[in-house]
Amino acid sequence: MPLSSQPNPNTMKPSLFPNRRTFLRNTAATAGSIFLPNLLIGQEGGVKKINVAGIGGAGGKGASDVGISAKGANIVAICDVDRERLKQAQQKYPDAKMFESFRDMFEAMGDKIDMCTVSTPDHAHYPAAMEAIKRGKHVCVQKPLVNRIWEANQLHEAAKKKGVKTNMGNQGHTGKGIRFLNQWISEGIVGNVKEIHVWTNRPIWPQGNEAKEKYTPGEVPASLNWESWLAATPQVPYLNGLHPFAWRGHREYGAGAMGDMGCHLLDGPFWSCGLGEPYKMEAECTELTDVSWPKSSHVVFYFKTEKYGEIKLHWYEGSLKPERPAELEADRDWSKIKGGFLLRGDEGVILNTDDYCGSPRLIPSTKMTAFLGGKSPELKLEPALAEGEPQLELIRAIEQDKICGSNFDYSVPLTKLCLFGNLAIANPGKVINWDAAKQESDSADANKLITRAAYRQGWDYSAANV
């Protein structure tokens, strides 16, 4: 498959965006009595702090997510499959209860939990989030929300059915950069968008042949609860090369580089261009195996958008990236830009050179200078409730009865875009036509990946049974 037209790059200086305090910090002291729903008002009329449980919350990103939540809530429970990590978490949160199974946690403390963070490996996001939603708990789920398209649709339907507040852990969506991008694209900064190029240097963990060689049967580490780690997936012997980080490269448990970084890097283009679901996609890749995602990939998505008509989006991962754009200044080192996106319209090109849409700007820089007219940019969109901290954003949304920017109405379609990419990656060299109304493709092989091949008995979560 040809790697067709490649666009441009450039980095925006942080000083381009004025330093503003978040809306929350300016108003939290006075807004409580106005916005807080009755369930958050204590018997003495004071504000009741939200009780948060962290699922997968004792190490890595999970520990960070719990730490962010602790800025505005009580941490009452932490669940993690790693006993050593739980010991460390207990020292940090001595009043919180520790669990190795989220089902056990909910049975013991269900009435004491208002909100959950879900920061497990990708395959466990779905059952953990669905168990929380079934019990009426608000959820902030790490990206990608799930690693199967059917699960994404079920999760979305269940959240709407139970009326809970939701968010995804793509922190760039809370920032100023993505809001400026959305504002500028709507104002016509590049004219009609025609083509988008997005790239990442991930995977930085084993994938392809290297990963497959590492996935060998082994002895369960003494500190690991393997049964809880498997969650809803079928019982299999312990595999080396997965815990605690490299599961991302496994096709059953992770979602590859597309799943890990797509919800960050695709966020800005997806929102600003109103992309929706592609009508077809195709991919080429290297070292795809039966158990591991490939070493590198190039995916092309085709969209029909309401505002811009046809848009083609290229995704590159691993060693692949777009060609240097002609508009980039001669003194810029293209090889040092490891990830970002290019948005090409018929009147200009925007380059963003970080993972979280923090640096969108026109290239060459003379065009950006002319666009700004010597003034600092004025942000017209409402800021997030907690910039850079989606877990705290959800806490504020619960307190103020508001909606998070990456709530499931937005983040389910964004997650699904990444999973559409994986449908193509898993079927390289084939054009996959997607029927959005039927939620299926014209490829029997691709359709097998829409849902999981099998779930463990007793773990049949769906929107119908929450």
N, C-alpha and C positions, 0 to 999 in steps of 0.2 A: 504494500500500500504506500503510495507516495506521501512523503512528508511535505504537504503543500505549503503555500505561502507562509512565511515566518515573519512576525512583527518585531516590535521594538521594546527597549528597556531604559530605565533611569531611576535614580533614587532621589527621594525628596528629603530635604533637611527637616529634622524634627521641628525646628524653629518656625517652619511655615505655618504650623498650627498654633494658635494662641493657647496659653496655659490657663485652662478654666477649671474651677472646682466642680465636682459632680453636682448634679441637681439634688441628689439625696443629702449630701452633707450640708447643703444650704438650707434644706427644709425639714430634715428629720426631727429636729427638736420641737417643731411646732405643728407638724402635719399629723401626728399620731391621733389626736382626738377627732380630727376631721375625716381621715381616710380609713382608720383601722376598723375592720369588721368586728362584730360583737364577740366572736369567739376568741379574739386576741385581747380582750379587755378583762383584766383580773377582777376578782370579787370586790376588791377595795377601790376599783376604778383605775388602777394603774395598768401600764402596758405589760402584757404577758409576752415574754420572749419565746420565740419559736423554738421547738425542740427538733433537732436534726440528728439523723442517723447516717453514718457514712458506710456504704456498702463497697467493699474493696478499698476501705479508707485508711489502712494502716501503713501504707508504704507508697513510694513513687508519687504519681500524679494524684492518687487517692488521698494521700496524706496532705498534699497541697490543697486539694478541694475541701477537705475537712477544715484545714487551717483557715481558708478564706471564709467558710461558713461560720467559724467561731468568732469572727469579727462582729457578727450581728445576731448570733443565736446561741442556744445551749447545745452542746454536743452531748447527747444522752446515750448514744450507742455507736459502736464501731464493729463492723463485721469484716473479717479478712480470713483468707484460707491459710495464711502464713502465721504460725504461732509465735515465731520470733518477732515478727513485726507487731503482732498484737501486744506483746510484752512492752515494746517501746511505746506503743500508743497509750497503753494503760498508764505509763509514767507521765505522759504529757496530759492526759485527760483522766485524772484519777476518779472523777465522779461518774464517768461513762461506763456502761456495761460492755463487755467484750464477747463477741460470738464468732464462730467459724462458719456458721450457716445463716444466711439471711432468713430462711424460713423459720429457724429456731428463734431468731431475733424477733421476728414479728409475732410469733406465738407468745413470747415472753413479755414483749414490750409494745405491742401494737397500739394500745390506747395511750401510750406516752410519746408517740412520734408524730410530728406534724409534716415533716419533709425529709426526703432522702437524697443524698448524692449517690450516684452510681458510677464507680470508677474501676470496674473489673475489666478483665480481658473482654474483647468484643462479643464473643459468643455468649457471655453471661449477662450482658446488658439487658437483653430482652426479658428473660425470666425474672431478673431482679426488679426491673422497672414495672413489669406487669403485676408482680406480687404487691408492690407498693401501691400502684394505682388501684388494684382490686380492693385495697383496704382504705382508699380515699386519701392517700398521701400525695403531696406535691413532690415532683421529682426534677432534679437537674442531672441529666445523663451525659456522660462524656461522649465525645465524638469518636467514630460514627455512632449514631444511636443504636444501630444493630448491624449485622452483616448479612442479612437476607431481606429481600424486597417485601416478601409476604409479612415478615415480622414488622417492618416499618409501617405498613398499612394497618396492621392489627394494633400496634402501639398507639397510633394516631387515633383510631376509632375508639379504643378503650379510654384514652385520656378525655376525649370529648364526652363520652358516655358518663364517666364518673365526675366530670366537672372540675378536675384538678388543674392547678397551674403547673406549667412545664417550662423547661429551658434546656438547651444543649450547651456543652462546655466549649464552644468555639468563641474564645474570648475576643477575637478581633471584631466580632459583630457588635460589641459594646463600645468600640472605640470611635474616635473622631474621624480617622482616616476613611473608614468605609462610608461614613455619613457624607463626607465631602465628595467622595467618588459618586455616590448615588445622586447627590445634588448636582454635581457638575455634568454628569451624563444626561440627566433630565433637562439641563439647561442647554444641551447641544454642544458641549465642549469639543467633541470629536465628530459631530455630525451624526450620520446614521452608522451605527455599529455594524460591522460586516464580519469581523474575524477576531477571535480571542486565542491567545496562546498562554498556557499555564504550565509551570514546571517546578520540580522539586529535586533535590539531591537524594531524597530518600529512595530506597531503603538504606538505613544505616545499621540494620540488623541483617542477619543471614536470610537470603531468599534464593530461589532457584536451586541449582544442584547442591550448593554448599549447605543450604537449609535441610534439604532432604537427607543428606548424609548425617546430619546431626540428630534427626528425629529417630532415635533408636530406643528400644525398650530398656528400661532401667529400674532401679530400686527407688521407691518413693522416699524423698528426703524426710527425715524425722520431723521436721518442722512444718511439713505441708499436709493439708487435708485435701487429698487428691479427689475424693468423692465430691466435695464442695466445689473444687476448682472446675470439674466437668460440668456442673450445673445441669442444664437440660439436655446436654449432648449424650449420646450413648456411652455406656460403660466400655472403656478400653484400658489396657494396661498403661502404667505410667510411661511417658515419653520424655527422654532427655531433649534438651534444646528448646523448651517452651517457657517454663517459669524461670524468672519473673518478668522477662521483657520480650523475648524473641518469638512469642506466640503470634505476633503481628504478621509474620511471614507464612503461617500455616493456613491453608485454605478453609479448614473447618473452624478454627478458633479466631483467626484474625481477618483483616480485610486488606492486607498489603499496604503498599505506599499510598494507593488511591484512597483507601479508607482512613489511614492515619492522617494524611495531610490535605485531602480533598476538601473536607469541611472547613478548613482554614483558607486555602488558596483559591478555591472556587467561590467562596462566599461573596466577595466583592463583585465579580462579574455576574454571578447568579442573581444577586439582588438588584444591581443597577440596571441590568439589561432585561429583567423579567423573563428569564430563560424557560422556566417550567421543565417539562419532560421532553427529551429528544425524541425524534421520530425514527432515527436510526443511529447506529454507532458501529465502528469497526476498529480493530486494533492489530498491532504487530508487537511482538515481544521476544525476549531472549530468555532461555532457560526456564520456561514454565514446566512444572512437573505435576504429577497427579496429586501431590500433597502440599506443594509450596507455590506461593505466588512468584512471578518471574523476577529475574535480576534487573531487567529494565523493560519499559513499555512505552509505546506511543499510541494513544487513543484519539480518535476523531469522533466528535458528536455533531449531529446535525439538528438544528432547531428551526421551528417556524414561530416567530415571536409576533405579538400583536403590534408592537411599535416599530420594529426594525425589519420585519420580514425574516428572510433567511439569515441565520448566523451559523458559522462553523466554529467550533471550539476544539482546540488541540490540547491534549494533556500529555506531558512528558515526565518520566520518572527514571531514576537510576542515572545512567551515564548520558541520557538524551536531554536535549534542550533545543529551543528555537535557534535559528541563525541570528547572528548579530543584526539588529535593525539598522537600516540605512540612516535613520533619523538620530541615532545615538551620537553624542558628542565624541570626537576623535580621541579625547584624552581619557575616556571611560574604559575601564578594563572589564570587558564582557565576561571573561573567564571567572571573575571573582563574584559574580552575581549567581548565587547557588539556587535561588528559588524566587518566584514572583509571577507576575502576569503582564501581558501586553494586551491592550484593548485597542483595536484598530478600527477607526471609522473612515468615512469618505472625506473628512475634513481635518483629521489629526489622529495622534496616537498617544495613549497614556501608558506609562510604564510604572509598575510597582515592584519594588525590590526587597520586600520582606514577606514573611509567611502570613501576616495578620492584617494585610491591607492598611498598613500604617504609613505608606509613603507614595500614594498615587500622585503623578505629575505628568504634564505634557512633556514630550521631547520633540526637538531639542529644548534646552532650558530657556532659550530666548522666547519660545512660544508661551511657556509658563509665565515668564516675566510679563509678557505683553498681556496675557489673559488677566493677571492680577492687577495690572495697571499701577504697580507701585504700592498697593495696599495689602494688608494682611487679609486672608480670606475670612469671610463671615459665614459661620455655620448657621443655616436656617432650620435644620432638622433638630428635633428635641433630643437632648443627650440621653444616654442610657442611665438607668438608676444606679449603676455601679460600674464605672469604666474599668475594663480589664478584668472584672471579677464576676462571671456569670452566676456563680453560686450565691454571692451576696445580692446580685440583681434579683434572683428569684425570692430571696428572703424579703427584700424591699417590696417586690410585687405582691407578695402575700400580705404584708403589713398594710400596704396602701391600696390593695385591691386593684392592681394594674396588671399589665401583660408584658412579659419579657420579649425582647426583640427576637430571640431565637427560640420562641415557643414552638411547639410541635407543628402548628400550622405552617411555619416557615422551615423548621429544621428537618422535618420528615422529608419534604421534597428535596432539600439540599442533600441529605443523607442518601436518598434514592439515586440522585445523580451519580454519586460515587459508586453505588452498587450497579448502576447501568454500565459504568465503565468497567467494572469487574466482570460483568456478563461478557463484554467484548474481549477483555483480556483472557478470559478462560476459553475463548473460541477464536484464537488469532487467525487472521486471514479471511474471515467471514464477515459479510455485512449482516448485522442484526437489526431487523426492522421491529420497532416497538409499537404496540397498540395500547395507547394510554387508557382507552375505555375498557378494554378487556384485561388490562394489566398482565399482558403476556406478549411474547415475541413470536416471530415466525420460525424460530429455531427450536426444535425439540431438545437439543443439547443445552441450549441456553435456558430454556424453561425449567430444566431440572434443578437449576441453581437459584430459582426464585424463592424456594423455601428449602428448609433443611431436609436432607434425605430421611432422617429419623430423629425422633425425640425420645428421651428416656420415659418409661412408663410412669404416669402420674405427674408429668410435667407438661401437660397439654394446655398451655396458656393461649387464650384467644379473646378477642373483644366480646364474643358471645357469652363467655363464662366468667367475666369479671363482675 
